[in-house]
Amino acid sequence: MSFKVKDHYFNLAKKKNYLARSAFKLEEINNKYKIIGKNDHVLDLGYFPGSWVQYVSGLKGFKGKITGVDIQAVNESLGRNENINLFEKSIEDIHELADVEVAKKFNIILSDMAPKTTGIKSVDQLRSLALVELVFSKIDLFLAKGGNLVVKIFESQDAQNFFKTEQKRFEKMVFFRPKSTRKVSKEYFAIFKGFKA
Ligand SMILES: C[S@@+](CC[C@H](N)C(=O)[O-])C[C@H]1O[C@@H](n2cnc3c(N)ncnc32)[C@H](O)[C@@H]1O
């Protein structure tokens, strides 16, 4: 069954010229929860190779901007679009808006960041949560009031406890596992709307 899912989304990604099948996860999230507006400025953490950037910039009527950050070398083929600005940086290296060359906070923060996995469940869960904690340590500086946040996480009780505390900073929080996620994967997304700032 997992192979069927893989084939379907893999083929669909090829057909739509997406750089990764991950685009369909964001598409499902956005279709269901309407997180991205036409004029939004989006910060995409762990953007590489860039299928989320492709999805957002290809949204009908999208006139906003996308800033992508990843530890991997900049994907030059995407960076040529004037609404897209990409950086080869770790999230740990962005401390202020100037580090990603913007003057105003973002309306949307997306994080599809994934740690290097070891295959040891508890270690991978901790690494995933550490990345999510880093995202939350930045939102006061980077997310505008009323903004939305989407973060990927590997399932764990610690993650649930962390989100339970953090949800107070937003109007609404939901958990979502897109259909396009591989069956074997332990990941899901936490979606936060309406940052109270
Ligand atoms: C699943 S991929 C993202 C796929 C992307 N959303 C797309 O649609 O093409 C996860 C990315 O997280 C990045 N990453 C991991 N740790 C990071 C960090 N500390 N700072 C920035 N990016 C990181 C990895 O380099 C990797 O490219």
The ligand as an SDF file (V2000), in Angstrom:
LIG
                    3D

 27 29  0  0  0  0  0  0  0  0999 V2000
   11.9630   17.3610    3.9320 C   0  0  0  0  0  0  0  0  0  0  0  0
   13.1710   18.5150    3.4330 S   0  0  0  0  0  0  0  0  0  0  0  0
   12.1950   19.8840    2.9490 C   0  0  0  0  0  0  0  0  0  0  0  0
   11.5000   19.7100    1.6280 C   0  0  0  0  0  0  0  0  0  0  0  0
   10.8930   21.0130    1.1240 C   0  0  0  0  0  0  0  0  0  0  0  0
    9.7860   21.4510    1.9730 N   0  0  0  0  0  0  0  0  0  0  0  0
   10.3820   20.9190   -0.2830 C   0  0  0  0  0  0  0  0  0  0  0  0
    9.1710   20.9400   -0.4510 O   0  0  0  0  0  0  0  0  0  0  0  0
   11.1770   20.8040   -1.2180 O   0  0  0  0  0  0  0  0  0  0  0  0
   13.8320   19.0420    4.9740 C   0  0  0  0  0  0  0  0  0  0  0  0
   14.9010   20.1030    4.8650 C   0  0  0  0  0  0  0  0  0  0  0  0
   15.2060   20.5960    6.1820 O   0  0  0  0  0  0  0  0  0  0  0  0
   16.5300   21.1070    6.1180 C   0  0  0  0  0  0  0  0  0  0  0  0
   17.0920   21.3880    7.4520 N   0  0  0  0  0  0  0  0  0  0  0  0
   17.4240   20.4900    8.4280 C   0  0  0  0  0  0  0  0  0  0  0  0
   17.9500   21.1200    9.4860 N   0  0  0  0  0  0  0  0  0  0  0  0
   17.9420   22.4560    9.1920 C   0  0  0  0  0  0  0  0  0  0  0  0
   18.3780   23.6210    9.8940 C   0  0  0  0  0  0  0  0  0  0  0  0
   18.9420   23.5390   11.1160 N   0  0  0  0  0  0  0  0  0  0  0  0
   18.1950   24.8370    9.3300 N   0  0  0  0  0  0  0  0  0  0  0  0
   17.6500   24.9290    8.0740 C   0  0  0  0  0  0  0  0  0  0  0  0
   17.2450   23.8460    7.3560 N   0  0  0  0  0  0  0  0  0  0  0  0
   17.3840   22.6260    7.8980 C   0  0  0  0  0  0  0  0  0  0  0  0
   17.2650   19.9970    5.3540 C   0  0  0  0  0  0  0  0  0  0  0  0
   18.4740   20.4550    4.8240 O   0  0  0  0  0  0  0  0  0  0  0  0
   16.2310   19.6170    4.2960 C   0  0  0  0  0  0  0  0  0  0  0  0
   16.5050   20.2350    3.0620 O   0  0  0  0  0  0  0  0  0  0  0  0
  1  2  1  0
  2  3  1  0
  2 10  1  0
  3  4  1  0
  4  5  1  0
  5  6  1  0
  5  7  1  0
  7  8  2  0
  7  9  1  0
 10 11  1  0
 11 12  1  0
 11 26  1  0
 12 13  1  0
 13 14  1  0
 13 24  1  0
 14 15  1  0
 14 23  1  0
 15 16  2  0
 16 17  1  0
 17 18  1  0
 17 23  2  0
 18 19  1  0
 18 20  2  0
 20 21  1  0
 21 22  2  0
 22 23  1  0
 24 25  1  0
 24 26  1  0
 26 27  1  0
M  CHG  2   2   1   9  -1
M  END
$$$$
